[in-house]
């Protein structure tokens, strides 16, 4: 029809069935879905309409979600307010499915704001409502998303069980749902230090997204894959993949993705010992993300900038970045940033002559399975901490490690962040290679 743009048709339906009559109607879309339809990122091959409670529901239509697109709101605080209002309105009119999706959006917003307990509660309510409404697609999406949240908290078995359950419930025809779930499975396995399994799941997710033509999602998962390669010790492969991410993100106009890719390139440079190169590319990443996202929760380059500054003997700059990183981690609770900050803190403590405390801090970090199984952490921090520990008197280093393994993570980081308020500390002047530890 004149003046209209057709973004998708169901040719399979017209081939398999005789069309006797047609009806025209509107459709309710969320913000990210509107953008996807404008970009013709939709598939109707397996779609059909179902009439429920006097309303027509479109089932198994695959509309791409914009990676990192927070339901048409870039500000997580605004998103939380609007989703909370939506939950209340849907509850008043008894619309379970609308309430379920509003709770999922609320959970995502709360995750971005660092309120993980409230986010978990909202997502669990969303799962229950999706289940009651018989909406497997929404149920599976929410379960996988909740699995990613639980992995950030270190609840790896719960997280993987939830994501695998979501995959088992996802219909084979819902290829987007499978790709979505596999991406989260790879993320959970990465954080739990099972890098070979993470690689396999992430590769399969990328392949499905590419087959579906959803390049933004494929590039997003490729960022995760580059990190998997890096922590598995495949530095060259990580470098190639991260550069590919930057190039692809630019090609499709996803500036935020280019910023993420540059962050991984900075991490690669740190593993290669190129601290100047790391500092430069990390600053580029910071500028890119400020231009295209500018959300405090989105990502924080400070832990890696601190490592680069420390490698360049920019002592005050390193402590400044580390203080920023620890403050950010205390608010948003992201695992990878926290672990990188702990590794940097341990190295800076070695530089200050506080080797026992450094060994404790790194032992605390090494309790996390990613650090324990990561070649990147070994290359960037582990070997230097081990060398410093070897210079301590017999038994002192092992005693420090034992103390570190018993430390409470939240309390220790809070105490250390408080001590760093007056950074940088006075230069270490003692010739001793030991200190009294954190106790």
C-alpha positions in Angstrom: 0.0 0.0 0.0 1.2 3.6 -0.8 3.0 5.3 2.1 3.5 2.1 4.0 6.7 0.0 4.5 6.4 -3.7 4.8 9.1 -4.9 7.3 8.1 -8.6 7.4 5.8 -11.2 5.8 5.0 -14.8 6.7 5.7 -16.5 3.3 5.6 -19.9 4.9 2.0 -19.4 6.1 0.9 -18.4 2.5 2.7 -21.4 1.2 1.3 -24.0 3.7 -2.2 -22.6 4.0 -5.0 -21.2 1.8 -5.7 -17.7 3.0 -9.5 -17.2 3.0 -9.7 -13.8 4.7 -7.4 -11.2 6.4 -7.8 -8.8 9.2 -5.8 -5.6 10.0 -5.0 -4.5 13.5 -2.6 -2.6 15.6 0.1 -4.1 17.9 1.4 -3.1 21.3 5.2 -2.8 21.3 7.9 -2.0 23.8 10.5 0.7 23.0 13.3 -1.7 21.9 10.8 -3.6 19.7 9.8 -0.4 17.9 13.4 0.3 16.9 13.9 -3.4 15.8 10.8 -3.2 13.5 12.0 0.1 12.0 15.3 -1.8 11.2 13.3 -4.7 9.8 14.8 -7.0 12.5 11.8 -9.3 12.8 10.9 -12.8 11.7 7.3 -14.2 11.3 8.2 -17.6 9.9 6.9 -19.5 13.0 4.4 -16.8 14.1 0.6 -17.3 14.6 -2.2 -15.4 16.3 -4.1 -16.7 19.4 -7.3 -15.3 20.8 -7.3 -15.1 24.7 -9.7 -13.2 26.9 -11.0 -11.2 24.0 -7.6 -10.1 22.8 -5.4 -11.3 19.9 -1.9 -12.3 20.9 0.9 -12.7 18.4 2.9 -15.8 19.3 6.4 -17.0 18.2 7.2 -13.8 16.3 10.8 -13.1 16.8 11.5 -9.4 17.2 15.2 -8.6 18.0 15.9 -6.9 21.2 18.5 -4.1 21.0 21.5 -5.2 22.9 21.9 -3.0 26.1 18.6 -1.2 25.2 16.9 -0.6 28.5 13.2 -0.6 27.4 13.5 2.8 25.7 15.0 4.4 28.8 18.7 5.1 29.0 18.5 6.3 32.6 18.1 3.4 35.0 16.5 5.6 37.7 13.8 6.7 35.3 13.3 3.2 34.1 12.8 2.0 37.7 10.2 4.7 38.3 8.2 3.9 35.1 8.4 0.2 35.5 7.3 0.4 39.1 4.3 2.5 38.0 3.5 0.0 35.2 3.6 -2.9 37.7 1.1 -1.1 39.9 -1.3 -0.3 37.0 -1.2 -3.8 35.5 -1.9 -5.2 39.0 -4.9 -2.9 39.4 -6.5 -4.1 36.1 -5.5 -7.7 36.6 -3.3 -8.0 33.5 -0.8 -10.7 34.5 1.2 -10.7 31.4 1.7 -7.0 31.3 2.7 -7.1 35.0 5.2 -9.9 34.3 7.0 -7.9 31.6 6.9 -4.8 33.7 8.5 -6.7 36.6 11.2 -8.0 34.2 12.0 -4.4 33.2 12.0 -3.4 36.8 14.4 -6.2 37.7 16.8 -5.1 34.9 16.6 -1.5 36.1 17.3 -2.5 39.7 20.2 -4.6 38.6 21.7 -1.6 36.8 21.3 0.4 40.0 23.1 -2.2 42.1 20.0 -3.2 44.1 20.5 -6.9 43.4 18.1 -8.2 46.1 15.2 -6.2 44.8 16.1 -7.1 41.2 16.0 -10.8 42.1 12.6 -10.5 43.9 11.1 -8.7 40.9 12.4 -11.3 38.4 11.1 -14.2 40.5 7.7 -12.6 40.6 7.9 -12.1 36.8 8.7 -15.8 36.2 5.7 -16.8 38.3 3.4 -14.5 36.4 4.7 -15.6 33.0 4.2 -19.2 34.1 0.6 -18.5 35.2 -0.1 -16.8 31.9 1.3 -19.7 30.0 3.9 -17.4 28.3 7.0 -19.7 27.9 8.9 -17.1 25.9 8.7 -14.5 28.6 9.3 -17.1 31.3 12.5 -18.3 29.7 13.8 -14.9 29.0 13.4 -13.9 32.6 14.9 -17.1 34.0 18.0 -16.6 31.8 18.3 -12.9 32.9 18.0 -13.9 36.6 20.7 -16.5 36.1 23.1 -13.8 34.9 22.3 -11.8 38.0 22.9 -14.7 40.3 26.3 -15.4 38.7 27.3 -11.8 39.5 26.6 -12.7 43.2 28.7 -15.9 43.0 25.7 -18.2 43.1 27.0 -20.2 40.2 25.2 -23.5 40.5 21.8 -21.7 41.1 22.6 -19.5 38.1 23.5 -22.3 35.7 20.5 -24.5 36.8 18.2 -21.6 36.1 19.6 -20.9 32.7 19.7 -24.5 31.7 16.0 -24.8 32.8 15.2 -21.8 30.6 16.8 -23.5 27.6 15.0 -26.8 28.2 11.7 -24.9 28.2 12.5 -22.8 25.1 10.7 -24.2 22.0 13.1 -25.4 19.2 11.5 -23.0 16.8 12.3 -20.0 19.0 15.9 -19.7 17.8 16.3 -16.2 19.3 15.3 -17.6 22.7 17.9 -20.3 22.3 20.6 -17.9 21.3 19.6 -15.6 24.2 19.8 -18.5 26.7 23.1 -19.8 25.4 24.6 -16.3 25.7 23.7 -16.2 29.4 24.9 -19.8 29.9 28.3 -18.8 28.4 28.4 -15.7 30.7 27.6 -17.8 33.8 30.3 -20.4 32.9 32.8 -17.6 32.2 32.3 -16.1 35.7 32.5 -19.6 37.2 35.9 -20.1 35.6 34.8 -22.9 33.2 36.3 -21.3 30.2 36.2 -24.1 27.6 32.5 -24.6 28.3 31.9 -20.8 28.2 33.6 -20.7 24.8 31.4 -23.5 23.3 28.1 -21.9 24.6 29.1 -18.4 23.5 30.2 -19.6 20.0 26.8 -21.3 19.5 25.0 -18.2 20.7 26.9 -16.0 18.2 26.3 -18.5 15.4 22.5 -18.4 15.9 22.4 -14.7 16.2 24.4 -14.3 12.9 22.1 -16.8 11.2 19.0 -14.8 12.3 20.7 -11.6 11.0 20.8 -9.9 14.4 24.2 -8.5 14.2 24.1 -6.3 17.3 23.4 -9.3 19.5 26.1 -11.3 17.7 28.7 -8.5 18.3 27.6 -8.3 21.9 28.2 -11.9 22.5 31.6 -11.6 20.6 32.7 -9.2 23.3 32.1 -12.0 25.9 34.0 -14.4 23.6 37.0 -12.2 23.4 37.2 -12.1 27.2 36.8 -15.9 27.3 39.8 -16.2 25.0 41.8 -13.7 27.0 41.3 -15.4 30.4 42.0 -18.8 28.8 45.4 -17.5 27.9 44.7 -17.1 24.1 45.9 -13.5 24.0 46.4 -13.4 20.3 42.9 -14.8 19.6 41.4 -12.3 22.1 43.2 -9.4 20.3 41.9 -10.5 16.9 38.3 -10.9 18.2 38.3 -7.6 20.1 39.5 -5.7 17.0 36.8 -7.5 15.0 34.2 -6.4 17.5 35.3 -2.7 17.2 35.2 -2.9 13.4 31.8 -4.6 13.3 30.3 -2.3 15.9 31.4 0.7 13.8 30.0 -0.9 10.7 26.5 -1.3 12.2 26.6 2.1 14.0 26.8 0.7 17.5 29.1 3.1 19.2 28.6 1.5 22.6 29.8 -1.8 21.2 33.0 -0.2 19.9 33.6 1.2 23.4 33.2 -2.3 24.9 35.6 -3.8 22.3 38.2 -1.1 23.1 37.9 -2.0 26.8 38.8 -5.6 26.0 41.7 -4.4 23.8 42.9 -2.5 26.9 42.8 -5.7 28.9 44.7 -7.5 26.1 47.4 -4.8 26.2 47.8 -5.3 30.0 48.3 -9.0 29.4 51.0 -8.2 26.8 52.8 -5.8 29.1 52.0 -2.8 27.0 50.8 -0.5 29.8 51.1 2.7 27.7 49.0 1.1 24.9 46.5 -0.1 27.5 46.1 3.3 29.1 45.5 4.9 25.7 42.9 2.5 24.4 41.1 2.4 27.8 40.8 6.2 27.7 39.3 5.8 24.2 36.9 3.3 25.5 35.9 5.6 28.3 35.2 8.5 25.9 33.3 6.2 23.5 31.0 4.9 26.2 30.5 8.4 27.7 29.4 9.6 24.2 27.1 6.7 23.5 25.8 5.6 26.9 27.0 7.9 29.8 25.3 5.7 32.4 27.3 5.2 35.6 26.1 1.6 35.9 27.1 0.6 32.3 30.8 -0.2 32.7 33.8 1.2 34.6 37.3 1.3 33.2 38.9 2.4 36.4 40.3 -1.0 37.6 42.1 -1.5 34.3 43.3 2.1 34.2 44.7 1.7 37.7 46.6 -1.4 36.5 48.0 0.5 33.5 49.0 3.6 35.6 50.7 1.3 38.1 52.7 -0.4 35.3 53.8 3.1 34.1 54.9 4.0 37.7 52.1 6.7 37.9 51.6 6.0 41.5 49.1 8.8 42.4 47.1 8.2 39.3 46.9 4.4 40.0 45.6 5.0 43.5 43.1 7.6 42.2 41.7 5.1 39.7 41.6 2.3 42.3 39.6 4.5 44.7 37.1 5.2 42.0 36.9 1.5 41.1 36.3 0.4 44.7 33.6 3.0 45.2 31.9 2.0 41.9 32.1 -1.7 42.8 30.5 -1.0 46.2 27.5 0.5 44.4 27.0 -1.7 41.4 28.5 -5.1 42.5 30.0 -6.2 39.2 32.2 -9.2 39.6 34.8 -8.6 36.9 35.5 -5.0 37.9 35.7 -6.0 41.6 38.2 -8.8 40.8 40.4 -6.5 38.7 40.3 -3.9 41.4 41.4 -6.5 44.0 44.3 -7.6 41.8 45.5 -4.0 41.4 45.1 -3.3 45.1 47.4 -6.3 45.9 50.0 -5.0 43.4 49.9 -1.5 44.8 50.3 -2.8 48.3 53.4 -4.8 47.2 54.8 -1.5 45.9 54.1 0.1 49.3 56.0 -2.7 51.0 52.8 -4.2 52.6 53.5 -7.7 51.1 51.6 -9.7 53.7 48.5 -7.6 53.2 48.9 -7.9 49.5 49.1 -11.7 49.7 45.9 -11.7 51.8 44.0 -9.5 49.3 45.0 -11.6 46.4 44.2 -14.8 48.3 40.7 -13.3 48.9 40.4 -12.6 45.1 41.6 -16.1 44.2 38.7 -17.6 46.1 36.7 -16.6 43.1 36.8 -19.4 40.5 37.5 -17.0 37.6 40.6 -15.7 39.2 41.6 -19.2 40.2 41.3 -20.5 36.6 42.3 -17.3 34.7 45.6 -17.0 32.8 45.0 -13.2 32.5 45.0 -12.7 36.3 48.1 -14.9 36.5 49.9 -12.8 33.8 48.8 -9.4 35.1 49.1 -9.9 38.9 49.5 -13.5 40.1 53.1 -14.0 39.2 54.2 -10.7 40.7 52.3 -11.4 43.9 53.9 -14.9 44.1 57.4 -13.4 43.6 56.9 -10.9 46.4 55.5 -13.6 48.7 58.5 -15.8 48.0 60.7 -13.2 49.6 58.9 -13.4 52.9 60.2 -15.5 55.8 59.3 -19.2 55.9 55.6 -19.7 56.7 54.6 -16.1 56.6 53.2 -16.1 53.1 51.2 -19.2 53.6 49.8 -17.8 56.9 48.8 -14.6 55.0 47.1 -16.7 52.3 45.1 -18.6 55.0 44.0 -15.3 56.5 43.0 -14.0 53.1 40.9 -17.1 52.4 39.0 -16.5 55.6 38.3 -12.8 55.0 34.8 -11.5 54.5 34.7 -10.0 51.0 32.2 -7.2 51.6 33.7 -6.1 54.9 37.3 -6.2 53.6 36.5 -4.1 50.5 34.6 -1.6 52.6 37.5 -1.2 55.1 40.1 -0.9 52.3 38.0 1.6 50.4 37.8 3.7 53.6 41.5 3.6 54.1 42.1 4.8 50.5 40.0 8.0 51.0 43.3 9.9 51.5 45.1 8.5 48.6 47.9 8.1 47.8 49.4 6.8 51.0 52.8 8.1 52.2 55.7 6.5 50.3 57.0 3.4 51.9 60.4 4.1 53.4 61.1 0.9 55.4 63.5 -1.7 54.0 61.3 -4.5 55.4 59.5 -6.8 53.0 56.8 -7.6 55.5 54.0 -5.9 57.4 51.5 -6.8 60.0 48.7 -7.8 57.6 45.1 -6.7 57.9 44.6 -7.9 61.5 
